[in-house]
């Protein structure tokens, strides 16, 4: 268990302001400073540096943050488990990025709940950065992530390799010929907002061709995947996304997959939780359960 000074330290790591941390914790600013000073005396090393009006962690501070955030998250999960009247009833509190949460997890959870009716499930659908923050704060147990992240900071398992494709309307001239990414920049592009995993993957892909989002003639940003698909169906632009998000539309013919020259991309979907978590065995058990169901669905066995 962490004491109140470690809780203050973790809050300051996230907020990076003594004044705002004091407000968030309902403390005075001197109290926050005292808590940090006490930890620095206890560990014999400075934990923060303040330069150019920016608060940064020292190497010792980063090490303490890694361990303290994990202990805090494990403690919160344990406390939630112990509050349950029936310990035999598992509770899942996890996160998923949009493409996974909207187009992959519903079929998996349908099977999980069918086979384990006592299981209680809470799934947070958010972008990669927010999910990693929730993970470190102990708000969720694990996350299924489509975006890019620093694997060295977390325990991650490869959940799947999902094709990343471009699509257009069924009436688009692009539906009937091959084109390079450079040629496609002449078309209007409809994309998710900045911070989304789908957009991050597409930007990374473009970078490999010395292109960017701004290379396209016209760019429309929409925060809702279903709205993006409807606009593409109406011929108002093209988009790039995981194949799982448009599997039904491609099968029905309402959207057509772009035949992009030299673009055969499969990107990782990862199952992520905190390193060295006390609950690692439980999380890995859910990983294998989810993965087994996903594989059966992909093979058409369910």
C-alpha positions in Angstrom: 0.0 0.0 0.0 1.1 3.5 -0.7 0.9 6.3 1.8 -0.5 9.8 1.2 2.8 11.2 0.1 3.1 8.7 -2.7 -0.4 9.6 -3.8 0.6 13.2 -4.0 3.7 12.3 -5.9 1.7 10.3 -8.5 -0.8 13.2 -8.9 2.1 15.7 -9.4 3.6 13.3 -12.0 0.4 13.5 -14.0 -0.5 17.1 -13.6 3.1 18.6 -13.5 2.0 21.6 -11.5 2.2 22.1 -7.7 -0.6 24.6 -7.8 -3.0 22.5 -9.9 -2.0 19.3 -7.9 -2.9 21.1 -4.7 -6.3 22.0 -6.1 -6.9 18.5 -7.4 -6.1 16.9 -4.1 -7.8 19.7 -2.0 -4.4 20.5 -0.3 -2.4 23.7 0.1 0.6 24.1 -2.2 3.0 24.1 0.8 1.5 20.7 1.8 2.2 19.3 -1.7 5.8 20.6 -1.5 6.3 19.0 1.9 5.0 15.6 0.7 7.5 15.7 -2.2 10.3 16.9 0.0 9.7 14.1 2.5 9.9 11.5 -0.2 13.1 13.0 -1.5 14.6 12.9 2.0 13.4 9.3 2.4 14.9 8.1 -0.9 17.9 10.3 -0.7 17.5 11.7 -4.2 15.7 14.6 -6.0 12.6 13.4 -7.8 11.8 16.5 -9.9 13.7 19.1 -11.8 12.3 22.6 -12.5 13.8 24.4 -15.5 12.4 26.9 -18.0 9.0 26.8 -16.2 8.7 23.1 -16.8 8.6 20.3 -14.2 10.3 17.1 -15.2 11.1 13.8 -13.5 14.6 12.9 -12.6 15.8 9.3 -13.3 15.1 8.4 -9.7 11.6 10.1 -10.1 10.8 8.0 -13.2 11.8 4.8 -11.4 9.6 5.7 -8.4 6.7 6.6 -10.7 7.0 3.2 -12.5 6.8 1.3 -9.3 4.4 3.5 -7.4 1.9 3.6 -10.3 1.9 -0.2 -10.6 1.4 -0.6 -6.8 -1.3 2.0 -6.8 -3.2 0.3 -9.7 -2.8 -3.1 -8.2 -4.1 -1.8 -4.8 -7.1 -0.2 -6.4 -8.0 -3.4 -8.3 -7.5 -5.5 -5.1 -9.7 -3.1 -3.1 -12.5 -3.3 -5.8 -12.3 -7.1 -5.7 -12.5 -7.2 -1.9 -15.6 -5.0 -1.9 -17.5 -7.6 -3.9 -19.9 -9.7 -1.8 -19.3 -12.7 -4.0 -15.6 -13.2 -4.9 -16.6 -16.0 -7.3 -18.2 -13.5 -9.6 -15.4 -12.0 -11.9 -15.5 -8.3 -12.8 -13.9 -7.0 -15.9 -13.0 -3.3 -16.1 -10.9 -2.7 -19.2 -10.4 -0.4 -22.1 -10.3 -0.6 -25.9 -9.6 1.9 -28.6 -12.4 2.7 -31.0 -11.9 0.2 -33.8 -11.4 -2.7 -31.3 -14.1 -1.6 -28.9 -16.8 -1.0 -31.6 -16.0 -3.6 -34.2 -14.1 -6.5 -32.6 -15.0 -6.7 -28.9 -18.8 -6.9 -29.1 -18.7 -10.4 -30.7 -16.1 -11.5 -28.2 -18.0 -10.1 -25.2 -21.2 -11.8 -26.4 -19.5 -15.1 -26.2 -17.8 -14.3 -22.9 -21.1 -13.3 -21.3 -22.8 -16.4 -22.8 -20.3 -18.7 -21.3 -19.8 -16.8 -18.0 -23.2 -15.2 -17.1 -21.9 -14.2 -13.7 -19.2 -12.0 -15.1 -19.7 -8.2 -14.8 -18.2 -6.2 -17.6 -17.3 -2.5 -18.0 -15.5 -1.5 -21.2 -14.1 2.0 -21.7 -13.7 3.0 -25.3 -11.2 5.8 -25.7 -8.0 6.8 -27.6 -4.7 5.2 -26.8 -3.2 8.0 -24.7 -6.3 8.2 -22.5 -6.4 4.4 -22.0 -2.8 4.3 -20.9 -3.4 7.1 -18.4 -6.4 5.2 -17.0 -4.3 2.0 -16.8 -1.6 3.8 -14.8 -4.3 5.3 -12.5 -5.8 1.9 -11.8 -9.1 2.8 -13.4 -8.9 -0.1 -15.8 -7.2 -3.6 -15.5 -5.9 -3.8 -19.0 -6.4 -2.3 -22.5 -6.7 -3.5 -26.1 -4.9 -0.9 -28.1 -4.6 -0.3 -31.9 -2.4 2.8 -31.7 1.4 3.3 -31.2 2.8 3.2 -27.7 6.1 2.6 -25.9 6.2 -1.2 -25.4 9.1 -0.9 -23.0 6.9 0.8 -20.5 4.2 -1.9 -20.3 3.6 -5.6 -20.5 2.0 -6.2 -23.9 0.8 -9.3 -25.8 0.1 -9.4 -29.5 -3.6 -9.8 -29.8 -4.0 -9.8 -33.6 -2.6 -8.6 -36.9 -5.4 -6.7 -38.5 -5.3 -5.5 -42.2 -5.2 -1.7 -42.5 -7.0 -0.6 -45.7 -8.3 2.3 -47.8 -11.9 2.4 -48.9 -14.1 4.5 -51.3 -17.7 4.6 -52.4 -19.0 1.8 -54.7 -19.5 4.4 -57.4 -16.0 6.0 -57.2 -13.7 5.7 -60.2 -11.0 4.6 -57.7 -13.0 1.4 -57.1 -12.0 0.0 -60.4 -8.3 0.7 -60.8 -5.0 0.6 -58.9 -3.5 3.8 -57.6 -0.5 4.8 -55.6 -0.8 6.7 -52.3 0.7 9.8 -54.0 -2.1 9.6 -56.6 -4.8 9.3 -53.9 -3.7 12.6 -52.3 -5.7 14.3 -55.1 -8.9 12.9 -53.5 -10.7 14.4 -50.4 -9.7 12.5 -47.3 -12.0 11.9 -44.3 -10.1 10.9 -41.1 -10.5 10.6 -37.4 -9.4 13.4 -35.0 -5.9 13.8 -33.8 -5.0 11.4 -31.0 -7.0 8.5 -32.4 -5.2 5.2 -33.0 -6.5 4.8 -36.6 -5.2 8.3 -37.5 -1.9 7.7 -35.8 -1.4 4.5 -37.8 -2.3 6.2 -41.1 0.1 9.1 -40.4 2.9 6.6 -39.6 2.1 4.9 -42.9 2.1 8.1 -44.9 5.5 9.1 -43.4 7.0 6.0 -44.9 6.0 7.4 -48.4 7.2 10.9 -47.5 3.6 12.1 -47.3 1.4 13.5 -44.6 -2.3 14.2 -43.9 -1.7 17.8 -45.3 -0.6 16.2 -48.6 -4.3 15.6 -49.4 -6.2 18.1 -51.4 -8.9 18.4 -48.8 -9.1 16.9 -45.3 -12.2 16.5 -43.2 -11.9 15.4 -39.5 -14.7 13.4 -37.9 -14.7 11.9 -34.5 -17.2 9.2 -35.2 -16.3 6.2 -37.4 -19.9 5.5 -38.5 -20.2 9.0 -39.7 -17.0 8.7 -41.6 -18.2 5.5 -43.4 -21.5 7.2 -44.3 -19.7 10.2 -45.9 -17.5 7.8 -47.8 -20.5 5.9 -49.0 -21.9 9.2 -50.3 -18.8 9.7 -52.4 -17.5 12.7 -50.3 -14.1 11.3 -49.8 -11.9 8.3 -49.1 -10.7 7.0 -45.7 -8.2 4.5 -44.3 -9.0 2.3 -41.3 -8.8 -1.3 -40.0 -10.6 -3.8 -42.2 -12.6 -5.0 -39.1 -14.3 -1.6 -39.1 -15.7 -2.1 -42.6 -16.0 -5.8 -42.9 -19.8 -5.7 -43.3 -19.8 -2.8 -45.8 -17.2 -4.5 -47.9 -19.1 -7.8 -47.9 -22.3 -5.9 -48.9 -20.6 -3.9 -51.6 -21.6 -0.5 -50.1 -17.9 0.4 -49.8 -15.1 -0.8 -52.0 -11.5 -1.5 -50.9 -8.9 0.7 -52.6 -6.3 -1.2 -54.6 -3.2 0.8 -53.5 0.0 0.1 -55.2 2.7 -1.4 -52.9 0.5 -1.1 -49.8 -0.2 -4.3 -47.9 -0.3 -3.3 -44.3 -1.1 -5.3 -41.3 -0.9 -3.6 -38.0 -0.7 -5.0 -34.4 -3.6 -4.9 -32.0 -2.1 -5.2 -28.5 -3.3 -6.4 -25.1 -1.6 -4.2 -22.6 -1.3 -4.0 -18.8 1.2 -2.7 -16.3 4.5 -4.3 -16.0 5.0 -6.8 -13.0 1.4 -6.4 -11.9 0.3 -8.7 -9.1 -2.7 -9.5 -11.2 -0.7 -10.5 -14.3 -1.9 -14.1 -14.3 -5.6 -13.1 -14.2 -5.1 -10.6 -17.0 -3.2 -13.2 -19.2 -6.1 -15.6 -18.6 -8.5 -13.0 -20.1 -6.1 -12.4 -22.9 -6.1 -16.1 -23.9 -9.9 -16.2 -23.5 -10.4 -13.2 -25.8 -7.8 -14.4 -28.3 -9.3 -17.9 -28.5 -12.8 -16.4 -29.2 -11.4 -13.9 -31.8 -9.6 -16.7 -33.6 -12.8 -18.8 -33.8 -14.7 -15.8 -35.1 -12.1 -15.1 -37.8 -12.2 -18.7 -38.9 -16.0 -18.5 -39.2 -16.6 -21.0 -36.5 -19.0 -18.8 -34.6 
